Amino acid sequence: MPRCGGFEILVWTRRQKAWRDLKIVMLSGSDEPRDRKRAADLGANGYLVKPAEADSLGRLVAARSEEHTSELQSRGLISYA
């Protein structure tokens, strides 16, 4: 990203009240453990290394979506009758 890196965008997004609960998956060219830890520490909900397989991305997004739905249900914000 030419002007701003993924970590900076992650930090900015987490500071925005309206987007605080947004699920974020980092897609990075780095497989360094320190980068994975930094992403988790800054609030990323997942981390994949490029080139990521479509199946891996799909499974991760589906899992985070299910977690988010369960979270919303437990907070009484959505219900399925």
C-alpha positions as a printed NumPy array, in Angstrom:
array([[  0.   ,   0.   ,   0.   ],
       [  1.727,   3.138,  -1.172],
       [  0.71 ,   5.756,   1.411],
       [ -0.391,   3.808,   4.45 ],
       [  0.366,   0.313,   5.691],
       [ -2.059,  -2.322,   6.863],
       [ -1.096,  -1.919,  10.515],
       [ -1.817,   1.81 ,  10.362],
       [ -5.2  ,   1.179,   8.778],
       [ -5.96 ,  -1.444,  11.428],
       [ -5.123,   0.989,  14.248],
       [ -7.157,   3.787,  12.643],
       [-10.163,   1.488,  12.122],
       [-10.09 ,   0.24 ,  15.711],
       [-10.153,   3.858,  16.936],
       [-13.346,   4.637,  15.007],
       [-16.353,   4.071,  17.247],
       [-18.635,   3.163,  14.348],
       [-16.198,   0.533,  13.018],
       [-14.825,  -0.836,  16.273],
       [-16.664,  -4.164,  15.88 ],
       [-15.719,  -4.637,  12.215],
       [-14.022,  -8.001,  11.678],
       [-10.636,  -7.505,  10.026],
       [ -8.502, -10.166,   8.369],
       [ -4.972,  -9.09 ,   7.517],
       [ -3.608, -10.348,   4.192],
       [  0.153,  -9.911,   4.242],
       [  3.279, -10.866,   2.381],
       [  5.02 , -11.474,   5.721],
       [  4.982, -14.795,   7.532],
       [  7.065, -13.438,  10.41 ],
       [  5.741, -14.425,  13.862],
       [  6.271, -10.852,  15.113],
       [  3.962,  -9.504,  12.372],
       [  1.283, -12.076,  13.195],
       [  1.53 , -11.14 ,  16.884],
       [  1.431,  -7.427,  16.127],
       [ -1.701,  -7.878,  14.006],
       [ -3.395,  -9.824,  16.806],
       [ -2.293,  -7.3  ,  19.44 ],
       [ -3.72 ,  -4.452,  17.349],
       [ -7.068,  -6.197,  17.003],
       [ -6.968,  -8.18 ,  13.763],
       [ -9.416, -11.078,  13.734],
       [ -7.312, -13.163,  11.391],
       [ -4.053, -13.21 ,   9.463],
       [ -3.293, -14.86 ,   6.13 ],
       [ -0.064, -14.847,   4.151],
       [ -0.013, -14.093,   0.422],
       [ -0.596, -15.849,  -1.801],
       [ -3.571, -17.061,   0.208],
       [ -5.669, -19.937,  -1.039],
       [ -9.269, -19.004,  -1.737],
       [-10.429, -21.898,   0.467],
       [ -8.375, -20.635,   3.417],
       [ -9.771, -17.144,   3.038],
       [-13.314, -18.471,   2.681],
       [-13.034, -20.633,   5.811],
       [-11.588, -17.772,   7.849],
       [-14.268, -15.302,   6.73 ],
       [-17.039, -17.852,   7.386],
       [-15.697, -18.581,  10.883],
       [-15.451, -14.877,  11.77 ],
       [-18.939, -14.288,  10.373],
       [-20.381, -17.065,  12.55 ],
       [-18.575, -15.659,  15.602],
       [-19.93 , -12.193,  14.875],
       [-23.486, -13.485,  14.445],
       [-23.275, -15.361,  17.752],
       [-21.914, -12.249,  19.432],
       [-24.781, -10.119,  18.113],
       [-27.332, -12.707,  19.193],
       [-25.897, -12.883,  22.711],
       [-26.142,  -9.082,  22.953],
       [-29.783,  -9.232,  21.836],
       [-29.088,  -7.19 ,  18.718],
       [-30.408,  -9.821,  16.315],
       [-32.599, -12.853,  16.656],
       [-33.788, -15.6  ,  14.391],
       [-37.358, -16.708,  15.073]])
